[in-house]
Amino acid sequence: MTDNQRLKKFHADLFWAVTSPDLMADFTGLSKQDTTIDSITLAPHFTDLKRSLLQQLKIDELPAYLQTPKFRLGVYFEKLWHFMLENYPGVDLLAHNLPVTNNSRTLGEFDFIYYCHNRKRPVHLEVAVKFYLGLESNGDELNGENNWHHWVGPGGKDRLDIKLLRMLNHQCQLSQTPDGQAMLATLGIDNIEAIVQEICLKGYFFYPLSGTCREPVSANQQHLSGFWARLGQLKNPESELHNYQWLILPKMSWFSPECNHDKTQQLSLNMLCEQVNHRFETNPFPIMVQATSDRTQLKGERTSASLRGFIVPDNWQMNVT
């Protein structure tokens, strides 16, 4: 990838990280603690932050902490927000990835602590990006109050309920603990009641290509979405997915869809199935794909900037226990 291509991708991913829809609509009442936790998109400075973002797209070189060739996806997402908070004039970034310890034992970590000039208050921000596949169901078991445990990461272990409850009841509560308050005091934050708690949770919910699946409780109605299917399902000659050309997306291209249209790499659905089948012989991890041709909406599909999907092995199972 050339320097120009890296910059273009960085610009697109930064814009996606900030402006893509939240996965969840509301965190009110979801935490077991008596604290208010809002999305950063509800912050009074967020409109100005997005306006500033458009100006930041004029940068002509990557910051040093983004020049490492490979990151874990979650770390890359954090570094994009690091750049935004470091360069947006409406806030002062006080700390990032700040560990909270007790007798050399790590209790957790503050993703970001920043001072908001609009609110004249310090803010504790936790950020995460997630891609969850919804469990197929033909019954009513997904109509209960909490169906988060039916949404699982492509690896089959990470679940929406585990992530949300950890963010809400552990990560966002660090400022309410004595050890967390001691760490904040080193930054000059002594009035704990003044600190604002925020979450930035972005990503996609992928719905089964066949069968039914209820969206997660409290999901944002504008969340990004796609489909997921077992490899065998795509071999149906009647599938409407034959109307598209496809790209296989490496993990570092899971964010913005704007830089993924390399026409030399596009595949017909039959060719895509052949390549995916070959990959599954040595590595059965689900594969994300994206359509490159002009799209139409699949039945039941939610908001999405492009048609995306996960292809999983025929014997893939979700661990929802």
ROKEDO-451452 format. One record per atom (N, C-alpha, C): x, y, z; residue in one letter. Coordinates in steps of 0.2 Angstrom, whole numbers, padded with zeros to 4 digits, always signed. Layout:
# ROKEDO-451452
XYZA ...
This chain:
# ROKEDO-451452
+0004-0006+0000M +0000+0000+0000M +0004+0006+0000M +0003+0011-0005T +0007+0017-0005T +0005+0022+0001T +0010+0027+0002D +0008+0032+0007D +0002+0035+0006D +0000+0037-0001N -0006+0040-0002N -0012+0036-0001N -0011+0029-0002Q -0017+0025-0001Q -0018+0024+0007Q -0012+0024+0011R -0013+0023+0018R -0017+0030+0021R -0015+0036+0018L -0018+0042+0020L -0026+0042+0018L -0027+0039+0012K -0034+0039+0010K -0038+0034+0015K -0035+0029+0016K -0039+0024+0021K -0039+0027+0028K -0034+0030+0030F -0035+0033+0037F -0040+0038+0037F -0041+0043+0032H -0046+0048+0032H -0053+0044+0032H -0054+0039+0028A -0060+0036+0028A -0062+0032+0034A -0057+0029+0037D -0058+0025+0043D -0059+0030+0049D -0056+0036+0049L -0057+0041+0055L -0064+0043+0054L -0066+0045+0048F -0073+0048+0047F -0078+0042+0049F -0077+0036+0047W -0081+0031+0049W -0082+0030+0057W -0076+0030+0060A -0076+0029+0067A -0080+0034+0071A -0080+0040+0069V -0083+0046+0072V -0091+0046+0070V -0092+0045+0064T -0099+0047+0061T -0103+0041+0060T -0101+0035+0060S -0105+0029+0059S -0110+0029+0065S -0116+0026+0063P -0121+0025+0069P -0119+0021+0075P -0121+0023+0081D -0120+0019+0086D -0124+0012+0086D -0121+0007+0089L -0124+0001+0089L -0131+0001+0093L -0130+0004+0099M -0136+0004+0104M -0139+0011+0104M -0145+0012+0105A -0149+0018+0105A -0148+0022+0112A -0148+0018+0117D -0149+0021+0124D -0146+0016+0129D -0142+0019+0133F -0139+0015+0139F -0142+0017+0145F -0147+0021+0145T -0151+0023+0151T -0154+0016+0154T -0153+0015+0161G -0156+0010+0164G -0153+0003+0163G -0148+0003+0158L -0145-0004+0157L -0139-0006+0162L -0137+0000+0165S -0131-0002+0170S -0135-0003+0177S -0131-0008+0180K -0134-0010+0187K -0132-0004+0192K -0127+0000+0190Q -0125+0005+0195Q -0130+0012+0194Q -0130+0016+0199D -0134+0022+0199D -0130+0028+0196D -0128+0027+0190T -0124+0032+0186T -0127+0033+0179T -0126+0039+0177T -0129+0041+0170T -0123+0040+0165T -0124+0036+0160I -0119+0034+0155I -0123+0035+0148I -0120+0040+0144D -0122+0042+0138D -0118+0040+0132D -0120+0040+0126S -0116+0040+0120S -0113+0046+0119S -0106+0046+0116I -0103+0052+0115I -0107+0056+0110I -0111+0053+0105T -0114+0056+0100T -0120+0061+0103T -0121+0060+0109L -0126+0065+0113L -0123+0071+0116L -0116+0071+0116A -0112+0076+0119A -0114+0083+0116A -0114+0088+0119P -0116+0095+0116P -0110+0097+0111P -0104+0094+0112H -0099+0097+0107H -0098+0092+0101H -0103+0087+0100F -0102+0082+0095F -0102+0085+0088F -0107+0089+0087T -0108+0093+0080T -0102+0096+0078T -0099+0100+0083D -0093+0104+0082D -0087+0099+0080D -0087+0093+0084L -0082+0088+0083L -0082+0085+0076L -0088+0084+0073K -0089+0082+0066K -0086+0087+0061K -0088+0093+0063R -0086+0099+0058R -0078+0099+0058R -0075+0098+0064S -0068+0099+0065S -0065+0093+0061S -0069+0087+0061L -0066+0081+0058L -0065+0082+0050L -0070+0086+0047L -0069+0087+0040L -0063+0091+0038L -0061+0096+0043Q -0055+0100+0042Q -0049+0096+0043Q -0049+0091+0048Q -0044+0086+0049Q -0042+0082+0043Q -0047+0081+0039L -0045+0077+0033L -0040+0080+0028L -0038+0086+0029K -0033+0089+0025K -0026+0087+0027K -0025+0083+0033I -0018+0081+0035I -0015+0077+0029I -0008+0078+0029D -0004+0075+0024D +0001+0070+0026D +0000+0068+0033E +0004+0062+0035E +0001+0059+0041E +0002+0053+0042L +0000+0049+0048L +0004+0051+0054L +0000+0051+0060P +0004+0052+0066P +0008+0046+0067P +0013+0046+0071A +0018+0041+0072A +0014+0034+0075A +0009+0035+0080Y +0006+0030+0083Y +0001+0026+0078Y +0001+0029+0072L -0004+0025+0067L +0000+0022+0062L +0007+0023+0062Q +0011+0020+0056Q +0013+0013+0057Q +0012+0010+0063T +0013+0003+0064T +0009-0001+0059T +0012-0006+0055P +0008-0009+0049P +0002-0013+0052P +0002-0016+0058K -0003-0021+0060K -0005-0019+0067K -0012-0019+0068F -0015-0018+0075F -0020-0023+0075F -0022-0025+0081R -0028-0028+0082R -0034-0023+0081R -0039-0025+0078L -0045-0020+0076L -0047-0016+0081L -0048-0018+0087G -0050-0014+0093G -0045-0009+0094G -0039-0010+0094V -0033-0006+0096V -0033+0000+0090V -0034-0002+0084Y -0034+0003+0078Y -0040+0008+0079Y -0046+0005+0081F -0051+0010+0083F -0050+0015+0088F -0047+0012+0094E -0045+0017+0099E -0040+0022+0097E -0035+0020+0092K -0030+0025+0090K -0033+0030+0085K -0038+0028+0082L -0042+0033+0078L -0045+0038+0082L -0048+0036+0088W -0051+0041+0092W -0046+0045+0096W -0040+0042+0097H -0035+0045+0100H -0033+0051+0096H -0032+0050+0090F -0031+0056+0085F -0036+0061+0085F -0042+0059+0085M -0048+0064+0085M -0048+0068+0091M -0047+0065+0097L -0047+0069+0103L -0041+0073+0104L -0035+0071+0102E -0029+0074+0102E -0029+0081+0098E -0033+0081+0092N -0033+0086+0088N -0039+0091+0088N -0044+0088+0091Y -0050+0093+0091Y -0049+0098+0096Y -0050+0104+0094P -0049+0110+0099P -0054+0111+0104P -0059+0107+0104G -0064+0108+0109G -0063+0104+0115G -0058+0100+0115V -0056+0096+0121V -0049+0096+0122V -0047+0094+0128D -0040+0093+0130D -0040+0086+0132D -0036+0082+0129L -0035+0075+0130L -0030+0074+0136L -0032+0072+0142L -0028+0071+0148L -0024+0065+0148L -0027+0059+0146A -0024+0053+0147A -0028+0048+0142A -0024+0043+0140H -0027+0037+0137H -0024+0031+0139H -0028+0025+0139N -0026+0019+0141N -0022+0019+0148N -0026+0023+0152L -0023+0024+0159L -0025+0018+0164L -0020+0014+0166P -0022+0008+0170P -0023+0011+0177P -0028+0007+0180V -0030+0007+0187V -0027+0001+0191V -0023+0002+0196T -0020-0003+0199T -0021-0003+0207T -0020-0009+0210N -0021-0009+0217N -0015-0015+0219N -0010-0012+0223N -0005-0017+0225N -0002-0021+0219N -0001-0017+0214S +0002-0020+0208S -0003-0025+0204S -0009-0025+0206R -0014-0029+0202R -0018-0024+0198R -0019-0025+0192T -0022-0021+0187T -0030-0022+0188T -0034-0017+0189L -0041-0018+0190L -0045-0016+0184L -0041-0012+0180G -0045-0010+0174G -0041-0004+0170G -0044-0001+0166E -0040+0004+0162E -0045+0009+0159E -0044+0016+0160F -0048+0021+0157F -0045+0022+0150F -0050+0021+0145D -0048+0022+0138D -0046+0029+0137D -0050+0034+0139F -0049+0041+0138F -0051+0045+0143F -0047+0050+0146I -0050+0055+0150I -0048+0061+0146I -0054+0065+0145Y -0053+0072+0142Y -0057+0077+0146Y -0055+0083+0145Y -0058+0089+0147Y -0062+0092+0142Y -0069+0093+0143C -0073+0096+0138C -0074+0103+0139C -0072+0108+0135H -0073+0115+0136H -0080+0117+0136H -0084+0114+0132N -0091+0115+0131N -0095+0115+0138N -0093+0109+0141R -0097+0107+0147R -0093+0109+0153R -0086+0111+0152K -0082+0113+0158K -0082+0108+0163K -0081+0101+0160R -0081+0096+0165R -0076+0090+0162R -0073+0086+0166P -0069+0081+0163P -0074+0075+0161P -0071+0071+0156V -0075+0066+0154V -0071+0059+0153V -0074+0054+0156H -0072+0047+0155H -0075+0044+0149H -0071+0042+0144L -0074+0039+0138L -0072+0032+0137L -0076+0027+0136E -0074+0021+0134E -0076+0020+0127E -0072+0017+0123V -0073+0016+0116V -0073+0008+0114V -0077+0006+0109A -0076-0001+0107A -0079-0001+0100A -0077-0006+0096V -0080-0008+0089V -0081-0015+0089V -0087-0017+0087K -0089-0024+0087K -0093-0026+0081K -0092-0033+0080F -0096-0036+0074F -0099-0042+0076F -0106-0042+0077Y -0110-0047+0080Y -0114-0051+0075Y -0115-0057+0075L -0119-0061+0071L -0125-0063+0075L -0131-0063+0073G -0137-0064+0077G -0139-0072+0076G -0141-0075+0081L -0143-0082+0081L -0150-0083+0077L -0150-0088+0073E -0156-0089+0069E -0161-0092+0074E -0168-0090+0073S -0173-0093+0077S -0180-0093+0073S -0183-0098+0074N -0190-0098+0071N -0195-0098+0077N -0193-0097+0083G -0198-0097+0089G -0198-0090+0092G -0201-0090+0098D -0202-0084+0102D -0196-0083+0107D -0191-0087+0107E -0186-0086+0112E -0182-0080+0112E -0182-0077+0106L -0179-0070+0106L -0183-0064+0107L -0189-0065+0110N -0193-0060+0111N -0193-0057+0118N -0189-0060+0122G -0188-0058+0129G -0185-0051+0130G -0185-0049+0136E -0182-0043+0138E -0175-0042+0136E -0171-0047+0136N -0164-0046+0135N -0162-0052+0130N -0161-0050+0124N -0158-0056+0119N -0151-0054+0117N -0147-0051+0121W -0140-0049+0119W -0136-0055+0119W -0137-0060+0122H -0133-0066+0122H -0134-0070+0116H -0139-0068+0112H -0140-0072+0105H -0136-0068+0100H -0132-0063+0101W -0127-0060+0097W -0120-0061+0098W -0117-0064+0094V -0110-0067+0095V -0105-0065+0090V -0099-0064+0092G -0094-0062+0087G -0092-0067+0083G -0089-0066+0077P -0087-0071+0072P -0083-0077+0075P -0079-0075+0080G -0075-0081+0083G -0079-0085+0088G -0085-0084+0089G -0090-0088+0093G -0089-0087+0100G -0085-0083+0103K -0084-0082+0110K -0087-0075+0113K -0085-0070+0109D -0087-0063+0111D -0094-0063+0110D -0098-0060+0115R -0105-0059+0115R -0107-0052+0117R -0112-0050+0114L -0115-0043+0115L -0116-0042+0123L -0119-0047+0126D -0121-0046+0133D -0115-0046+0137D -0110-0050+0136I -0104-0049+0140I -0100-0043+0139I -0100-0040+0133K -0097-0034+0131K -0100-0028+0134K -0107-0028+0133L -0111-0022+0136L -0110-0022+0143L -0112-0027+0147L -0112-0028+0154L -0105-0026+0157L -0099-0028+0153R -0093-0026+0156R -0092-0019+0155R -0094-0016+0149M -0093-0009+0148M -0097-0005+0153M -0103-0007+0154L -0107-0003+0159L -0106-0003+0166L -0105-0010+0168N -0104-0011+0175N -0097-0012+0178N -0092-0012+0173H -0085-0012+0176H -0081-0006+0173H -0080-0006+0166Q -0076-0001+0164Q -0078+0006+0165Q -0085+0008+0164C -0087+0014+0165C -0088+0016+0173C -0087+0011+0177Q -0088+0012+0184Q -0081+0013+0188Q -0076+0013+0184L -0069+0014+0187L -0068+0020+0191L -0071+0026+0188S -0071+0032+0191S -0074+0032+0198S -0078+0027+0199Q -0082+0027+0206Q -0079+0023+0211Q -0073+0020+0209T -0069+0016+0214T -0064+0020+0217T -0062+0018+0223P -0056+0022+0227P -0050+0022+0223P -0048+0016+0220D -0042+0016+0216D -0043+0020+0209D -0048+0020+0206G -0049+0024+0200G -0049+0032+0202G -0052+0034+0208Q -0052+0041+0210Q -0045+0043+0211Q -0041+0038+0214A -0034+0040+0216A -0030+0041+0210A -0031+0037+0204M -0028+0038+0198M -0030+0045+0195M -0037+0046+0195L -0039+0053+0192L -0036+0059+0196L -0035+0058+0202A -0032+0063+0206A -0025+0065+0204A -0022+0061+0201T -0015+0062+0198T -0015+0067+0192T -0022+0067+0189L -0023+0071+0183L -0026+0078+0185L -0027+0079+0192G -0029+0085+0194G -0037+0085+0195G -0040+0079+0194I -0047+0078+0195I -0049+0076+0202I -0051+0080+0206D -0053+0079+0213D -0060+0078+0214D -0064+0082+0210N -0071+0082+0211N -0074+0076+0206N -0075+0070+0209I -0077+0065+0205I -0085+0066+0203I -0089+0069+0207E -0096+0070+0205E -0096+0074+0198E -0091+0078+0196A -0091+0082+0190A -0089+0078+0184A -0086+0072+0185I -0084+0068+0179I -0090+0065+0175I -0090+0066+0169V -0095+0063+0164V -0093+0057+0161V -0098+0052+0161Q -0096+0045+0158Q -0099+0044+0152Q -0095+0042+0147E -0098+0042+0140E -0095+0035+0137E -0099+0033+0132I -0097+0027+0128I -0098+0028+0121I -0093+0025+0117C -0093+0025+0110C -0093+0018+0107C -0099+0015+0105L -0099+0008+0103L -0101+0008+0096L -0097+0006+0091K -0098+0006+0084K -0098-0001+0081K -0100-0002+0075G -0099-0008+0072G -0105-0010+0068G -0106-0017+0067Y -0111-0020+0063Y -0115-0025+0067Y -0122-0026+0065F -0125-0032+0067F -0127-0036+0061F -0125-0042+0060F -0126-0046+0055F -0132-0051+0056F -0137-0051+0051Y -0143-0055+0052Y -0142-0061+0048Y -0145-0067+0050P -0145-0073+0046P -0148-0072+0039P -0145-0074+0034L -0148-0074+0027L -0154-0077+0027L -0155-0083+0030S -0161-0087+0030S -0164-0087+0038S -0170-0088+0039G -0173-0088+0045G -0174-0081+0048G -0176-0081+0054T -0178-0075+0057T -0173-0073+0063T -0173-0067+0065C -0168-0065+0070C -0170-0058+0073C -0172-0057+0079R -0174-0051+0081R -0168-0047+0083R -0169-0040+0081E -0163-0036+0083E -0162-0035+0090E -0156-0034+0093P -0155-0033+0100P -0159-0028+0103P -0161-0030+0109V -0165-0025+0113V -0161-0018+0114V -0164-0013+0113S -0161-0006+0114S -0156-0005+0108S -0156-0008+0103A -0152-0007+0097A -0154+0000+0094A -0149+0003+0091N -0151+0009+0087N -0154+0007+0081N -0160+0010+0079Q -0163+0009+0073Q -0159+0010+0067Q -0154+0015+0067Q -0150+0016+0061Q -0144+0012+0061Q -0143+0007+0065H -0137+0003+0066H -0135+0000+0059H -0128+0000+0058L -0126-0003+0052L -0127-0011+0052L -0129-0014+0046S -0131-0021+0047S -0128-0024+0040S -0128-0031+0040G -0127-0035+0035G -0130-0042+0036G -0128-0047+0032F -0130-0053+0032F -0125-0058+0034F -0127-0064+0037W -0122-0069+0038W -0125-0076+0035W -0121-0080+0032A -0123-0086+0029A -0118-0092+0030A -0120-0098+0030R -0116-0104+0030R -0114-0104+0022R -0108-0107+0021L -0105-0107+0014L -0110-0111+0010L -0113-0117+0012G -0117-0121+0008G -0123-0117+0006G -0126-0112+0010Q -0131-0108+0008Q -0130-0104+0001Q -0124-0102+0000L -0122-0098-0005L -0122-0101-0012L -0122-0108-0011K -0121-0112-0018K -0128-0113-0021K -0133-0110-0018N -0140-0110-0021N -0140-0106-0028N -0141-0109-0034P -0141-0105-0040P -0146-0100-0040P -0151-0100-0036E -0156-0095-0036E -0155-0089-0031E -0149-0089-0028S -0148-0084-0023S -0147-0077-0027S -0150-0072-0023E -0150-0065-0026E -0143-0063-0025E -0138-0066-0022L -0132-0063-0021L -0128-0064-0027L -0130-0068-0032H -0127-0069-0039H -0127-0062-0042H -0131-0058-0040N -0132-0051-0044N -0126-0047-0042N -0121-0049-0038Y -0116-0044-0036Y -0109-0047-0038Y -0104-0043-0038Q -0097-0045-0038Q -0095-0044-0031Q -0090-0048-0029W -0088-0048-0021W -0081-0047-0020W -0079-0044-0014L -0072-0043-0012L -0072-0047-0005L -0066-0050-0004I -0065-0053+0003I -0061-0048+0007I -0064-0046+0012L -0061-0040+0016L -0056-0043+0022L -0050-0041+0022P -0045-0042+0027P -0048-0038+0033P -0046-0040+0039K -0049-0037+0045K -0048-0029+0046K -0042-0027+0043M -0040-0020+0043M -0045-0016+0039M -0049-0019+0035S -0053-0016+0030S -0061-0017+0032S -0062-0018+0039W -0069-0019+0041W -0072-0013+0043W -0069-0007+0043F -0072-0001+0045F -0075+0002+0039F -0072+0008+0036S -0075+0011+0031S -0075+0007+0024S -0081+0007+0021P -0082+0003+0015P -0079+0007+0009P -0077+0013+0010E -0075+0018+0004E -0068+0016+0000E -0064+0012+0004C -0058+0011+0001C -0057+0003-0001C -0063+0000-0002N -0062-0007-0003N -0064-0010-0010N -0064-0005-0015H -0067-0007-0021H -0061-0007-0026H -0057-0013-0025D -0052-0014-0030D -0054-0019-0035D -0056-0017-0041K -0059-0021-0046K -0055-0027-0048K -0049-0026-0047T -0045-0032-0050T -0046-0038-0045T -0048-0037-0039Q -0049-0042-0034Q -0057-0045-0034Q -0061-0042-0038Q -0068-0044-0037Q -0070-0050-0040Q -0074-0054-0037L -0076-0061-0038L -0083-0062-0040L -0085-0066-0044S -0092-0068-0044S -0094-0072-0038S -0100-0074-0037L -0102-0077-0031L -0099-0085-0031L -0099-0088-0037N -0096-0094-0038N -0089-0094-0036N -0085-0089-0039M -0078-0089-0038M -0077-0087-0030M -0081-0083-0027L -0080-0082-0020L -0081-0088-0016L -0086-0092-0018C -0087-0098-0014C -0081-0103-0014C -0078-0103-0020E -0072-0107-0021E -0066-0105-0017E -0065-0099-0017Q -0060-0096-0013Q -0061-0097-0005Q -0067-0095-0003V -0069-0096+0004V -0068-0103+0006V -0070-0108+0002N -0070-0115+0004N -0062-0117+0004N -0058-0114+0000H -0051-0116+0000H -0048-0113+0007H -0050-0107+0009R -0047-0104+0015R -0050-0108+0021R -0056-0110+0021F -0059-0114+0027F -0055-0121+0028F -0052-0123+0023E -0048-0130+0024E -0043-0129+0028E -0040-0123+0029T -0034-0122+0033T -0036-0118+0039T -0041-0113+0038N -0043-0109+0044N -0050-0107+0043N -0054-0111+0048P -0061-0110+0048P -0064-0104+0051P -0060-0099+0052F -0063-0092+0054F -0068-0089+0049F -0073-0087+0051P -0078-0083+0046P -0075-0078+0043P -0077-0076+0037I -0074-0072+0032I -0079-0066+0030I -0077-0060+0031M -0081-0054+0029M -0080-0053+0022M -0086-0051+0018V -0086-0050+0011V -0090-0044+0010V -0089-0040+0004Q -0092-0034+0003Q -0094-0034-0005Q -0100-0032-0007A -0102-0032-0014A -0099-0025-0017A -0097-0026-0023T -0094-0020-0026T -0098-0017-0032T -0103-0021-0034S -0108-0018-0039S -0113-0014-0036S -0117-0010-0040D -0122-0006-0038D -0127-0011-0034D -0129-0008-0028R -0133-0013-0024R -0140-0011-0024R -0144-0016-0022T -0151-0016-0020T -0151-0019-0013T -0157-0017-0010Q -0157-0019-0003Q -0160-0026-0002Q -0156-0030+0002L -0159-0037+0003L -0165-0037+0008L -0169-0042+0007K -0175-0042+0011K -0173-0042+0019K -0176-0037+0022G -0175-0037+0029G -0169-0033+0031G -0165-0030+0027E -0159-0027+0028E -0160-0020+0032E -0156-0019+0036R -0156-0012+0040R -0151-0007+0036R -0150-0002+0039T -0146+0004+0037T -0139+0001+0036T -0136+0002+0030S -0129+0000+0028S -0126+0005+0023S -0120+0006+0023A -0117+0010+0018A -0115+0006+0012A -0115-0001+0013S -0113-0005+0007S -0116-0012+0009S -0117-0017+0005L -0119-0023+0006L -0113-0028+0009L -0113-0030+0015R -0108-0034+0018R -0111-0040+0021R -0107-0045+0022G -0109-0051+0025G -0103-0055+0028G -0105-0060+0032F -0100-0064+0034F -0102-0071+0031F -0097-0075+0029I -0098-0082+0027I -0094-0086+0032I -0098-0091+0035V -0096-0095+0040V -0096-0102+0037V -0091-0107+0040P -0091-0114+0038P -0098-0117+0040P -0100-0122+0036D -0106-0126+0037D -0107-0128+0044D -0102-0130+0047N -0102-0133+0054N -0101-0128+0060N -0101-0121+0058W -0100-0116+0063W -0106-0116+0068W -0104-0115+0074Q -0109-0114+0079Q -0107-0109+0084Q -0113-0105+0086M -0112-0100+0091M -0112-0103+0098M -0107-0100+0102N -0107-0102+0109N -0111-0097+0113N -0117-0099+0114V -0122-0094+0118V -0123-0097+0125V -0119-0101+0128T -0120-0104+0134T -0117-0099+0139T 
